[in-house]
Structures are given as structure tokens and as C-alpha cells.
Amino acid sequence: MKQKGRKICVLVLALSLLLCGSAYSAAALFPDIKGHWAEQIITELAGKGMIKGYPDGTVRPDATITRGEFAALLARNLALDTTTAEREPPAFNDIAGHWSERNIEALADEGILDPEDYDGSLRPDEPITRVEIIRMLVRAIGQGEQAKLPAGHTGFADDNTVQGSDKGYVVLAIQYELVKGYPDNTIRPEGRTTRAEAFALLARQDEALERIKKGAEKPEEEEQPPGSSGGGSASYPRAQVAFDLRAAAR
């Protein structure tokens, strides 16, 4: 009887270590995330092999993320095959030999990163803007064509700073809960994004893809109300503007 009890204790201990192992290893690997608002998100993504950090063992959650870094994270999150991603000539004229070149090419191959959004140069080591991330995330969940349809006011106080061609992307990003506005009801399309914020965005992308997948598995779509489709403009559900990334991720 005692021996049986010991076996049960060993099994319980093993299960506890299995469940807590990823959290412990992430905290040990990235000492600079302890107490950070994105600690749990980073721990979960690290457990999936998404986040690998820097050679010095840090993840630098509050550092500004670059285009090359975000491309690498997004390609990894989508499990894209980067081994064969190569173009001749390259998708951009300044990525040859860059450490993230294959990630960038893989995203370009999938239509997630569109060279037409740029002037031929990606500048991979420069900060990526919020609207660039929004475009890529919307395309990554398969809504790129829908985003090209004309869209009206985004609902944000700084709507006038969002280019007309980007409004469809912003509206869809809110609809699919990919991004949230700041407390002052702005979206700040040209603003920079921290690495922690980027991690939170990727976690939201996973959730959006899961919701889309579940929706596609429904046998029948509910009948749309009259006037909800047709015409030459996009028909979007009313977007609810919420608090910023930090508040939502706590």
C-alpha cells in the first residue's frame, strides 16, 4: 500500500514538473521578463519555440522591434518553410545577406509582405510601424483581399492619420481583435512597437486563426440580415475600440 502511494506521489510530481517546466525554463532563460506585463505571453511563446532571445540570454521586451525581427517572428509563428524561400531578384533590394532574408522572402512568397507597400527597399534593421504590422497580420489570417475594399471611418480619434488604402486593414484588425487602440482612442499608425507588444500581437493572431477555423467548421452560416452584403464597399461589423496592449495582456 505504501509502495502504491509512493508511485502516485511520483506521478503527481512528474506531472507538476511537466506543466511548470516551460514557465520555469522561460523565466530562467530570459531573466529580464520577470514581473513584466508580457511575462506570461513570452513564457507561452517560448514554450512553443517561438521566442529564442538574444545570445546574452535576454529577450529585451521593451526594445523597439525592427522589420527584420518581426518578419522572423511572424514566419516562425506561421511555421513557414524558409529553407527554400529565395527570389531572383530578391523581393527587396536591401535584404541580400541579411540574417532575416529568408523570413522576409517567405512572407513575400505568401503575399503577407507586399513589396508594393515599399519603394524597393525594406530597411530591415529599422523599426516597423504599427500599420505595417497590421497589414501583415490581416493578410496572415487570410483577409488581405477583403482589406482592399473601400472602408469608411475607423472609429479612432486619429482616423485622419490612417491612409485610405490602410483603413480596411485597420477595421479588419479591430474586427478580428488583432490590435486594440490606446486609452486615448488612437491607433497611431506610424508609431513604433516594442518586442513585448509584438509578442502579444502574435498571440492574438493565433487566437484569430483559431476563431476563423472554428467558424469555417460550422455546417451552415447564419442568414445575413438584409442589406448586409453587396455593393462595392466592405461591410464590417461595428468595431469596438478597447484599451491598449498592456492593459489587455495583463
N, C-alpha and C positions, 0 to 999 in steps of 0.2 A: 504494500500500500504506500509506504514511504517512497519507494523507488518510482512508483507511478506518479506520485505528487511532484517528485523532482523533475520528471520528464515534462510534466505540464508547465512547471516554472521555467524550464529551459526554453520551451516552445514560445511561451509568452514573452520572454526576454528577447528571443531571436526576432519575433515579430515587431517588438518595440524598436529594436535597433534598425530593422528594415525600414520602418515608417519614418523614423527620425534621422536616418543616416544621411539623406540628401540635404536636409536642413543643416545638420551639423557640418557636413563637408563643405557646403557653400559658405557658411559663416567662417569656417577655418580657412578656406581658400581666399575669401575676399574679406579681410578684416575691416575694410572701410565701408561696409554696408550695415554694420551693427547699429541698430537704432534708427536707420534711415527709413523714410516713409515707404520706399520701394523695396525694403529688405525681403519681404515675403515673395514679391513678384520675381526678384532677382534669384532668390533661392529656388523657386519653382522652375524658372527657365534654365538655371544652371543644372538642375537635376535632369533636364531633358537634353543636356548637352548643347543648349542654345548659346549660353554665355561662357566664354572661356577666360576673359580677363586679360590683363597685361602681364608681361614677363615678371614684373615685380610683385605679382600676386594680388594686385588691386583691380577693381572694376571701375573706379572713378565715376560714381553715379551722377555727380553734379557737373561733370565736364560737358562741354558742348559737343554734340555728336556731328561728325562730318558725313559727307555724301558717301564716301568710300566705306566708312564704318556701318552706316545704316544699310547700304547695299549688301554688305556681308551678313548682317543680322537677318535681313529680310529673306535673302536667298537661303540661308540656313533654316529659317523658320518654315519656309515653304518646301524644304527638302528638295531644292532644285539640283539637277546634275550639273555641276560646274566643271567637271573634268573635260567635257567636250565643248564647252562654251567658248567659241572663238570666231571672230569675224575678220574678213579681209576685204576691204579695210576695216579697222575697228569701228565700233559704234560711235566712239568719240575720239577726237584727235589727240587727247592728252592722257590716255589711260594705259598705253602700251608699257608694259613692265611694272605697272603699279601693283601693289600687293593684293588689291581688291579687283583687279582687272576681270578675272573670270566670273566673279559675282556680278559685276556690272553687266558683262556680256550676257550672262544667263538671264538676268532681269530684262535686258533689252530683247532677247530672243522670245521671251514670254509676253512682250508688249507691256510689261509693267513699268519699265523705264523707257520713256519715249524720247529718242534723240531730237525730235521736232520741238520739244519743250526747251531746248538749249540751242546755243549758237554754234554747235560743233564741238565745244569744249565743256566737259563736265566739271572740271576743277574738283576732283575727288577728295582733296585734303582740306577743302573749305567747308564751313558749316552748312548744313542742309536746312532749308526753310520749312516752316510748318506746312505751307501749301504744297511744297514738293512731296512731303511725306504723305499728305492727304491724297494727292493724285495716285501715288504708288499703292497705298493701301486700298483705295477704292478699286483700282484695276486688279489688285491681287485677289479680291473677293469676287471678281467676275462682273463688276458693274461699270467697267470703263466706257462701254458704248452708251449706256444709259446716261452717264455723266456728261456726255457731249450734247445732250438735248438742252434746249434753252431753259434756263431756270430764273425765277424771279428773285426777290429779296431773300437773303439767307437767314434773316432774323437777328443778326448780330448788329451791335451798335456801330461797328466799323465796317459795315457791309460795303461802303463806298471804296474801301481799300482792296476789296476782292475783285480781281479781274472778271469780266463777264464770262470768259471761257473757263474759269475755275469755279464759278458759282454752283454748277451742277455737281461738281466733286464735293464741295463743302456741304451741300444739302444732303447728299447721299451718305457722307461720312457721319453726319449727325443722325440720320435715319437709322443707320446700322450700328450706331453707338461706338464708332471707331475713335472719335475725338469728342471733346467737350469744350465748351467755351470757358473763358476766365470769369472770375467773380464779377467783373465789371461788364459782362455780356459782350466781350470782344473775342475775336478769333485770332487776330494778329497774324495774318497770312505770311508776312515776311519775317516774322520773329524766329529766333533760334530755338532749338530743342536740346534739352540735356539728355545724357545717356539713359538716365532713370526714366525720364518721360518717354523715350523711345521704347524702352523695355515694356512700359505699361501699354503703349500703343500696340505692340506686337501681341501682348496678352489679349487685348481687346479684339484684335484681328482673328485670333484663334476662336474666340467666343462667337464672333460674327459668322465665321465659316461654319461653325457647328450649328448655329441657328438656321443658316441657309440650307445646310444639308438636311436638317430635320424638316424644314418646310418643303423641300423637294421630295421627301419621302411620303408626304401626305397624298392619299389616293385621289382626292379632289380638292380643287381650290374653291374657297368660298366665293359665292357670286358677288361680283363687284357692284357697288351702288351705281345708279345712273349718273352719267357724266364724269365717271372716274377715269375714263380712258379715252383715247382718240386724240385727234388734233396733232399739231406739230410741236407741242411743248411737253416737257416732262410733267408727270403727275406724281407728286410726292406726298406722303403722309406729313402732317404738321410736325415739324421738328421741335423737340423740347430742349431748350438750352439749359444745361446743368452746370455744376461747379467745375473747377479746374481739375487737372490731372491729379494733383497732390491730394485734394480732398476726396476724390473718387477712389483713389488707390489705398487709402489708409485702412 
